[in-house]
Amino acid sequence: DGGDRRTLNAVWRNDSLYTTTVIYPTSGPEVNQVTAHWFRFDTSALNTPMLADQGDVSGEDLGFSSHTYWPSVMVDSQDNMAIGFAASGPTLYAGAYYAMRAADDDPGTLRDAVAIAEGLDAYDLGGGPDRWGDYSSVALDPTDEVTLWAYNEYALPAQGQGGRWGTRW
């Protein structure tokens, strides 16, 4: 269960509001796949915030037909952005990932995703879609305001009848 389209995470930094959600593309390489999506709104004029940038967190570089979901965002003091998210697919067990965007990167782009912890087994509790990944977050280190810490869940080897998960940062 990749969640719904509600915005569950946002950060306001340097006259910009950054936020994440999931979308369900109707065309392109992620058609009909749950896909994490990010937005940046220019809030320098608080009465008229404007969409300044946005982009997808593609799962295709992680594995064919992979989904990305439960995204979270944080921005450092230099406007570099990190997106933490969960990903899974036909050849990818549910795992924890992040992707970065430097302040001077091309609009709408993210750098390649990096695994925090790849899933180790199928996560299946039985009886339909299993909720997953909503313990995702990216935090700013208060000691320097440029170090970002991402954490999320990843699937552990199952024991008995249910799935197991661990947390990694």
N, C-alpha and C positions, 0 to 999 in steps of 0.2 A: 504494500500500500504506500504509494508515493505521496500521499497527502492530497490536498485540494489547492485551489488557486489563491487562497488567502495569503496575504503578506504576513509572515511570522517573524521577520527580522528586518531591522533598519538601523542605519547609523547616520547621524548628521555631523558633517565635518567640513570646515573651510568653505562655507556657503554652498554646500552640496548635500543632498539627501540621497543616500544609497539604500537600495532595498532589493529583496529577492523574493521569488515565488516560483511556481512551476507552471509550465504551459504544455499544451498538447498540440504540436505543430500539425497542420493539415497538408503540408508539402515540404519538400526538401529531404535531406538525409535522415532527419529524426521524425518523419511522418508517423503519427500515432504512437510515439514514444513519450513517456513522461520526461520532460526536459527542464532542468533548472534554468532560470532566466534572471538576469540582473538589470537594474535600472539605475541611472544617476540623473537626479533632477537638480537644475540650477536654482538655488533659493536666494540668490543675491538680492532679488526684489521679492520679499516675502509675500507681497500681495499677488504676485503673478509667477509662481514657480513654473519652470518650463523643463520639458524632457530634454536632457543634454546628451545622453548616451545610453545604450542598452546592448545586451548581447545574450546569446545562449551559452550554456555550459554543455558542450557536446559530449555525448558518451561514445561516439563512433571511434574516437582515437583510443578508447579503452578496450573496445571489443564490439564486434558486429551486433547491431540492434540493442546496444546497451542503453539503459535508462539512467538519468541523473535526477536526483530528487532531494528533498529536505535541505535546501541550500541556506547558508548563512553568510553574512558579509561583515567585513571590518576594513577600515581605511586608516593608514598611518598618518603621521604629521606631514609627510611629503606627498600625500595623495596617491600612494600606491595602495591597491585594493587586493584583498584576498577573499576568495569564495571557498567555503568548506561545503562539502556535499557528500551524499551517499550515491553509490552507483551499483548496478547489477544488470545482468543480461543473460542470454542463453549460454555464454561461455565464461561468465564472470559472476562469482559468488558475491553477495552483498558486502561491500567494503567501504572504507573511509578514504576520502580524497580531498585535495584542494587544488586550486588554480590561482595564479597571480596575474595581475595587470598592473604594469608600471604606469605612472602618471603620463609618460610620453609615448606609450604604445598607441598604435592605430586605433581609432574609434571602433567600438563594437567588438573588440578582440580580447581574448584571454590567452595567456601562454599555456603550454601543454599541461594537462592534469598530472599531478604527482600523487602516488599512493601513500597514505599515512599507514594504512594496514589493509592489505588485500584480504577478502573473505576466504575462509579456509574450507567451507562446507556449505551445503544448502541450508537455508533457514526456512523451516516449514513447521508451523504449529498445527497444521491440518484445519480443514473447515473453511477454506477461502483465503482471500488475500491477508497476508500477515503485515501488520503495521511495522514500519521500520524507519530508523534514521532520524527521528525527530529530537534526538539529543545532540544534534550538530550545532557547533558554534565556532566562531573565530573571535579571539580576544586580543586586545592591545596590551602589550606589556607596559605597565605604568612607569617602569624605571627608565625607559628611553623613548617611548612613543613611536618607535619604528619597528620593533620586533612584534611579529604577529604569531599567535598560537592558535592552531586549528585542532579541533578534536571531534570525534564522531565514533560511531559503532562499526564493528566488523563481525562477520559471522565466524563463530568458532566451530570446531567439530561437534556434531550433535552427540548427545549422550541420552540414551533411552529414546523416548518418543518425541521429544520436542527439540526445537532449535535452541542454540545458545549464542550469546553475543558477548563481545568484550568491548572495551573502550580504549582508544589510543589517541595520543596527541602528538 
